[in-house]
Every structure is written in structure tokens, then in C-alpha cells.
């Protein structure tokens, strides 16, 4: 588990991209993102991550600062939904 918000956020994006590749998809197939963090000020890094990894693609997204996540060491979580149209 990476330590710190920035490292965890980067790892989440790398994981999502790898999962998309394994399904013969890429970020342009993302239709929805939900990002949850513990600190409202993280929204700026979340926005930077979207710009860095989505290459202008704009899926529907929600950002929520919440009180807790699944495990105490988690600082950020992201749900990603992708759809491949043949």
C-alpha cells in the first residue's frame, strides 16, 4: 500500500488503466468515475489526476470528501465504470 494521498491516487489510476487494458479498453471507454477521499482539499489533486490520465475525455464524475474509507490506511478510493461499444 503506497503511503500518502498522492502515491495512492497515482496507484489507483495505474490499476484502472491496467484493468482497462486487460479488457481491451482504455480511458476513453470510461463512462463514470466516483472518487472518495478523507480531506476536501484533495479535490485539487483529483482534478490534476483527471487531466493527466483522461487526455481530455470527460466521463460523468463525482468527488466526495467523506469521514472514512474501507481500511484506515486508505486515503482515497475510486470507482470506475467503463463500457465498450462494438
N, C-alpha and C positions, 0 to 999 in steps of 0.2 A: 504494500500500500504506500503510494507516494505521500510524502509529508508536505503539507501546505496546500492552500487553495489552488494556486497556480499550477502546481505539479499534478494535483488530482484532476483539475479541469482539462489539462493537456492530455492526460491518460484516458479520460473519458472520450475525448474526440478521437484519439488514435484507436481506441477499442471500437467505436461506432464505425469508423472508416473501414477497419479490418472486417467487421461483420458484414458491412455492405458489400465489400469486395467478394467475400465468400459466397454471397448470394447473387453475384454478377450484377451488382448495383453500385452506384456512387452517391455522393451527396445531393446530386440533382434529383434523386428519387425520394428524398426526404419530404414528407408532407406535414409533419408535426414534430415539434420539439417542446418538451417541458423540462425546465431547469429549476432545481431546488437548491438553495444554499442557506447557510445559517446567518450570514451577515448581509444586510441590504446593500452595503457598499460594493459587494461582489458583482453587482449588475454591470459595472463598467468593464470588468474582465470578461464577463459572459458576452457582452456586446463585442469586445475585441475578438474573442474566440469565434463568434459567428462570422465576423468579417473575414478572419483569417482562413477558416475552413470551408465556408459555404460558397466562396467565389461569386458573390452576387446573388446566389439562389436565396429565396425568401420563403421558407416554409412557415406555416402558422406556428406561432410560438408563445409560450407563457414562461415568465420568470416569477418565482415566488421565493421570498425570504421566509423561512419557517423556523420553528423553535428547535426541532431535532430531526435527525435522519435515522436510517435503519441501524447504523452502528455508530458509537461515539466518535470513532476516528474519521468518519466520513464528514467532509466539509461541503461536498457538492454531489448531487446526483442528477442524471439526465435520462429522460425517457425519449426515445427517438422512434418515430413511425415512418416507414418507407413503403412505397408502393411502386411496383414495376409494371408498366403497361406495355404489352407486346404489340 
